[in-house]
Amino acid sequence: MYQPRPGDLLASLDTPAMIVDGQLMEENIARLMARFRETPVRVRPHLKTAKSPELAHRLLAAGVIGCCVAKVSEAEVMALAGIEDLLITSEIVGPPKVTRLVNLLRRHPRIKVVVDSQVGIQVLSAALEVADLHLNVLIELNVGQNRCGVAPGEDALALAQYIASMSHLHLIGVQGYEGHLQHIHDLQERTRRCREAMHLLTTTAAQLRTAGFPIEIVTTGGTGTAEICAQWEGVTEVQPGSFLFMDTDYRNALGPVYANALTILSTVISLPSPNRAIVDAGLKSLSIDSGMPEPLGLPGVQYQPAGDEHGVLFWDKQTNAARLQLAIGDRIAFYPSHIDTTINLHDTYYVCRNGVLEAIWPVTARGKVQ
């Protein structure tokens, strides 16, 4: 059975395959770090996108201060690979998760979590007391996304006071993620609404400090808003993740700020009609929650899934010349519309440079959703 190796030609890979352009990815990292180099704001990239310890180590080498993960299971993967400064950005609720967190903390005490309820705080505190462990926590604030998070202001202050009554929990910061603003196309509108969210976040942080709480971390921001957040006094770190590879949803909102460095490579397996081609990449290879992926080099050609394993390329009569350029066996690459959910469909990154396979990285945290 063929096993790809570094040094093989890209053309030798079977499809569907997830391809990383090594040079473009490195340029994206360098570009992001340069944007924050002259600011006091630090970068804590979110690994829910990359799901790879290899990429986490590369980001740390580039100068990030630590990393975010979404779930305890992702933290387990990253901590095992030696990434110690981790913030888990989703609330940890339920005995299985709490037990896993406690077991993780025994070996990796620098892990931090977010909280937004007295119930969650009490359960964490009880488990930590039994284990004789201590945990640093951040209050998650609702800054407009209306997902998790306590209301800014008095509600956050009340929660901080409750945390203070727990001897094994230590409040060190606040998190406020404006995820609902990441893909707003109009820069002025995105900036205005992001500043409103930052006002809620930093004002609450200041209120907590005035009340005597040692708020060291004010963390926020994604790929679409990180630079706006960094301009707001009081923000200490940002959490971009998709900048590594990008997708069409972010590109359409931000423009060419970062390069699309990841594609899904497919093969044309059938040409059943003059304006339709079938590729071997369907719903198990390309996510469509943010729209359809974009075929490269085929203007006017559109994609839609045709089941788990198949995708359809189609075009109208005015684009019929594209039909003449396609043949069974041709390779078609796609830009994903949503990078996070597409990466989670694949086991392997194939890192290429100039048409040659340079490295093979497992998507180690794929499927780690607990």
N, C-alpha and C positions, 0 to 999 in steps of 0.2 A: 504494500500500500504506500502511495506517495506521501511523504511527510515534508512539507516545505522547510527550507533552511535558509538562513542568511546567505546572501550571494546569489540566490535563485532570481530569475527574471520575474517581474510582476506578471508577465503573460503566462507563467507556469502555474499560477494559483488557480485552484478550483473556485467556483462561485456558488452562491453569493459569498462575498468576502468583505470584511471591513478594513479599508485601506486608510492609513495615516500618511500624509505627506510630511516626512520628518522635518524638512526645512521650513515649511510653512508653520508647523506647530512650534518650532523653536523661535521663529520670528514673532509669533503671537505672544509667547511667554515674555520675550525680551521687550516687546512693545508695551505690554501691560505693566511690567515692572518699571519701565522708564517713565510711565505716566504718573507713578506714585513716588518716584525716587526723591523728588524735591518737596514732598509733603510730609507732615507728621503722621499721616495715616498709614497703618500697616496693612498688609494683604494676608488674609486667611482664606485661601481658595476653597471652594466647596467641591468635595470629591464625589458627590452624588452623580455628577456628570461622568467623570473619568472612571471611577470604580477600580482604580489601578494603583497599587503601591509603587510600581515603577514610575508612574507619572507623579505621584506624591513626592517621591525622592527627588525627581528632577525639579519640581517646583521649590522644594526646600533649598536645593542647591542654588536656585536662582534668587533666593532671598526672602521667601515668604516666611512668616513667623510661626506658622502652624497650619492646620487644616480643619475644615468642617466636614462632618458626615451627617447623613440624615437619620440613620438608625443605629441601634446597638450592634447589629450584625455587621454593618460596615465598619464600625469602630473596632470590632474584634479582628477583622481582616487587616486593617491598617496598623493597629497596635502590634499584632504579631509580626509585621514587617518592619517594626522599629520606629513607627511614627507615633510619638508620645503626646505631643501637644495637640489634642483633638477636642473640638467642641461638637457635641451631638445637638443638632438644631431642631429636633422634634421632641415633644414631651414623651417621657418614659412612664407608661402606665400599664399596670397589670403584673401579677406575680412573676410570670416567665421573664419579662423584660427586666424587671427590677433585680431578679436573681442573677441574670446574665451580667447586668451592670456591676453589681457587687463583686462578682467573680473577676470581672475585668479590672476593677479598681484595685484589687489586691496586688496586681502586677503592674498596673499603669496608673499611678495616682494623679497624673496631670490631666486626666480626662475631665471635661466640664460638661454640664448639661443645662438645658433651659427648663423653666417651670412656669406654670401660669395658674395654678389652683392650690388651695389649701389641701385638698384631697391628695393630689399628687405629691405635695411636699411632705405631708404626714407619712405617707407610705414609704417614700424614700428615706425619710429620717429614721423610721422604725427599723428598716432593714439595715441601715448603716450603723445604728446603735448596737444591734445584735452582733454585727460583724466587727465592731470597733474600728470603723473606717470614717474618714471625713471626705466631703465632696464640695467642690466649688460650683456654685450655680449662678445662672443669669435669669433675671425675670424677662420673659417674652412679653413684649407690648404689641397690642394691635394698633398699627399705624395706618390702617386703612384697607388692608387686604381682607379683613373680616374672616380670617381663618382661625388659627390659634392666637392666644395672647390676651392678657388682661388689659383693661382700658388704661390709658396713660393718666397720670395725675394721682388722685386720691386712692383709686383702686390699687394702683401699683405700690403706693406707700403702705397701704394696709397689708398687702402681700409681703412686702419687705419686713414689716414688723413681725409677721407670723414666722418668716424664715429665721429671724433673729431669736425666736424662742426655741429653735431646734439646735441642739448643741453640736450636731454632726454635719450641719449644712452651713455653708459660708457664702454669703451674697457678695459677688465681685463685679457684677455688671448687668447690662440690659441688652436685649436683642430686639430689633424691630425690622422686619423684612417687608419691603414694599414690592412684593412680587407682582401685584396687579398693575404696576407701572412699567415693567421691564420692556414691553413690546409696543409702547405707545410711539407711533411714527413721528409725530410732530415734536421736535426737540424742545420747543418753548413750552408746550403743554406738559411734556414729561418732566422738564426741569421745574416748572411751577408746582406740580403736584408732588414731586419728590421733596422739594423744599418744605412743603407743608408737612409731609411725613417726618422729615428730619427735625422740624420744630417740635413736634410731639415727642419724638424720641429723646432729643437732647434736653428739652425742658424738664422732662420727667427725671432724667439722669441727674440734673442739677438739683431738683427737689429732693431726691433721695440723698444726695451728698449733704445738702443743708440739714437734713434730718439726722445726719451722722452715719450714713451708710457708705462704706468705702467702694464706690463705683469706679473701678479701674478700666473696665471694658465697655465700650459702646459700639456694638457691632451691627452691621447692616449692609445693604447693597448687593446687587447682582451685576451681571455683565452689562445690562442695559442702563444701570443707574450709578454704578460704583464711583465714577468720576464726579458726578453731581454730588453724591453723598460726601465725598472727600473734601469738597469745598466748604462744607458746613462745619463751623467751629463746634467742637465737642464730640464729633465722631472720631473713634480711635482705630477702627479697622473695618475692612470691607470684605465681602464674601463672593467674588465672581467665580464662576465655574465654567460656563459654556464658552468663554473666550478662547479656551484651548483649541477647540475644533470648529466652533460656530455651526450654525444651521441656517436655513433660508428664512426662518421666522425672525431670528435676531438680525440677520443681514438686511432683510427688508425694512426693519425698524431703525437700525443704526447706520446703515450704509457700510462702506468698506473700511470700518475701523479695525477689524481683525479679519484674517483670511479664512476662507472655508478650507480647513485642513484635513477633513475626513470625508470619505465617500464610501458608498456601498457599491461594490463591483458586481455586475450581473452578466448573464449571457442570454443572447437571443436564442430561444429554443424552437420558435415556430413563427411562420409568416402566413397566417390563415387568410388574409385579405389584403387588398391594395393599400388600405390605410390603417392597418393594425398589425402590431408585432407583439409576441409574447416573450417575456423574460422570466428567469427562474428566481425572481425576488418578489415575494408576496408579503402578506401580513406578518410572517415570522422573521422577516428580514428588514422591513422598513415600517416604522410607525407612521401613523397618519393623524394623530390627535391634534397636530398643529397645521394640518393641511397636507397636500400631496408632495412627495419628494420631487426634486427637479432633475430631469435627465441632462447630463452635461453634453454640450456640443450639438444639441438637436433643437434649434429654435423652432417654436411652433408645435413641438411634440409634447404631449401631456401623458402623465402616468396615472393609472388607478389600479388598486389591488384587484386581483381576480381569484381571491382565496388565499389559503395559507402559504402556498408555495409558488404562486404565479402572479405576475403583474402584466398589465396591458399597456403598451404604448400606442397612442392613437393620434391622428392628425386629420385636418380637413383637406379638401381638394386643393386649396391654395398652398398647402405645405406638402403636396404630394411628392415633390422632389426628394423629401427625406426618405420616402419608401424605397427609392432607387439606391440610396446609400446604405441600406441595411441588408444584411444577409444572415442566414442562420449561422450561428457560431460567433457572431460579432459580440464584442464586449461593450456594455453600456454602464457608465458610472452615474451614480445619483448623489446629489446633495440631500441629506435628510432635512425634513422640515422641523423636527424636534430631536436634538442630539441626545438628550438624556434617555428618552424612551427607546430610541433606536440602538444605542450602545448596549442597553440592557437586554437586547435580543441576541447578542453575539458573545461567543466565548473568547475571541482572539482579536487583538490588534495586529495587523500586518503593516509594519512601518517600512515605507519605501522611500527611496531617494533616486531620482533620475532613472526610474523604471526598474530598479534593482531592490530586492528585499533586503532591508538592513537589520531588522530585528523583529522578533515575534514576542508579544507581551500578552499574557493571559488577562482577561477581564475578571480579575480575581474576586471582586465583590458583586459580580453579576448575580441577580436574584436574591441578594441580601436585603430583604425588605422587612425583616422583623426588628 
